[in-house]
Amino acid sequence: MTSPLSEIIKKRIATDGAITVADYMSMALGHPEHGYYMGRDPFGADGDFITAPEISQMFGELLGLWTAVVWGQMGQPPSIRLVEIGPGRGTLMSDMLRAAAAVPPFHAAIDVHLVETSPTLRRKQKETLGRSDIEASWYDTPDDIPDGPLIVIANEFFDALPVRQFVKQPDGWHERMVGLGPEGALEFGLSVETGTGEAMVSPTLSMAPDGAVAEVCPIGSAIAKALAERVTRFGGAALVIDYGHEETAAGETLQAVRDHQYHPVLEAPGEADLTTHVDFEALAQSVRQAGARADGPVTQGTLLSRLGIEARAEALMNGATAEQAEDIRAAMARLTDDDQMGTLFKAMAIVHPRQPAAPGFE
Ligand SMILES: C[S@@+](CC[C@H](N)C(=O)[O-])C[C@H]1O[C@@H](n2cnc3c(N)ncnc32)[C@H](O)[C@@H]1O
């Protein structure tokens, strides 16, 4: 199987040589014409995957209340930037704003800022948020968000950022590259050089056995640092929710998903979603370097249960039909059970060093 982007990537490799896994991911996800996110809405049963806000309104409502409490902890600034990075269909922001309306002074203080690279999803977000009376602005990168106190939400954003992979060999870490095989197909290989991996891979992995794979996400670390710098300078917090691991560990987590099934990573780039598990320890280190506090991570199950998902589910079940009540129960289980999203997904809060622990992180 091939794709238009596959041919573009092969041509680039034939001209310039093998590319890093991060370059491959960047093109597969973000190529302006054929990148996975650029021209499609991948969510839901008819799409490739489903995310927490698309499973249940409870997710966004609880995060909306989280933002309201954080605003209170900040001393109720009269103007607050409510930022979402990677807003998908806009469902999460829409549910958060509805919940925030329960706290009128907070709702009145909000202006909405969305960081989104996909024109198709921007259109979808405008449509979803068109029903709200709050003005929203869109940006290509978090750096473009205007200065000022801010509360940021990033759900399943960091897993979509390009990683570099290094493979341990007897003489050191060698970067994994994407090149062309004898038949001209895209193929993984290893760079002959060492040195880059030694500088980039966490020293905690120096004793990893030969063959071990280390994933490093320089863009993710840079974004976490930039958010932490803003929080430290202007006040506020950021909530990062994603699948991943609490501590830096060796292991290959790069995966492609298409139509709710795993898919070979190098087959048909641009047609399947590519993600990796988020290294929360690496993010936390970048946050601390910038002078902010990294609280957690706690599991998604713990966070949602501390924020009151059981009570919210019960409230929604009041007046629901038996079938609706069953759907609400199933959605809560999907979001919080250990064998579903409850444990694999984790939440980390980036907070101003003088602010108390954010709700769910006490
Ligand atoms: C898996 S979706 C998550 C959507 C949403 N947060 C949710 O939970 O449903 C990833 C989102 O991040 C956006 N995205 C991916 N890479 C991005 C980047 N480098 N900069 C900004 N947005 C990006 C995608 O277009 C999409 O909106």
The ligand as a MOL file (V3000), in Angstrom:
LIG
                    3D

  0  0  0     0  0            999 V3000
M  V30 BEGIN CTAB
M  V30 COUNTS 27 29 0 0 0
M  V30 BEGIN ATOM
M  V30 1 C -5.5270 13.4870 19.0200 0
M  V30 2 S -6.1130 15.0430 18.6360 0 CHG=1
M  V30 3 C -6.7480 15.5520 20.2150 0
M  V30 4 C -7.9280 16.4540 20.0830 0
M  V30 5 C -8.6320 16.9120 21.3450 0
M  V30 6 N -7.7420 17.5030 22.3030 0
M  V30 7 C -9.4380 15.8020 21.9550 0
M  V30 8 O -9.1140 15.4040 23.0500 0
M  V30 9 O -10.3850 15.3530 21.3150 0 CHG=-1
M  V30 10 C -4.6960 16.0550 18.3820 0
M  V30 11 C -4.9940 17.4810 18.0590 0
M  V30 12 O -3.7630 18.2040 18.0060 0
M  V30 13 C -3.6650 18.9010 16.7560 0
M  V30 14 N -2.2450 18.9740 16.4400 0
M  V30 15 C -1.4190 17.9670 16.1000 0
M  V30 16 N -0.1530 18.4060 15.9610 0
M  V30 17 C -0.1860 19.7210 16.2340 0
M  V30 18 C 0.8080 20.7440 16.2940 0
M  V30 19 N 2.0740 20.4770 16.0260 0
M  V30 20 N 0.4180 21.9950 16.6370 0
M  V30 21 C -0.8700 22.2650 16.9260 0
M  V30 22 N -1.8510 21.3440 16.8950 0
M  V30 23 C -1.5190 20.0920 16.5490 0
M  V30 24 C -4.4910 18.0520 15.8180 0
M  V30 25 O -4.8600 18.7010 14.6340 0
M  V30 26 C -5.6750 17.7260 16.7280 0
M  V30 27 O -6.5490 18.8140 16.8510 0
M  V30 END ATOM
M  V30 BEGIN BOND
M  V30 1 1 1 2
M  V30 2 1 2 3
M  V30 3 1 2 10
M  V30 4 1 3 4
M  V30 5 1 4 5
M  V30 6 1 5 6
M  V30 7 1 5 7
M  V30 8 2 7 8
M  V30 9 1 7 9
M  V30 10 1 10 11
M  V30 11 1 11 12
M  V30 12 1 11 26
M  V30 13 1 12 13
M  V30 14 1 13 14
M  V30 15 1 13 24
M  V30 16 1 14 15
M  V30 17 1 14 23
M  V30 18 2 15 16
M  V30 19 1 16 17
M  V30 20 1 17 18
M  V30 21 2 17 23
M  V30 22 1 18 19
M  V30 23 2 18 20
M  V30 24 1 20 21
M  V30 25 2 21 22
M  V30 26 1 22 23
M  V30 27 1 24 25
M  V30 28 1 24 26
M  V30 29 1 26 27
M  V30 END BOND
M  V30 END CTAB
M  END
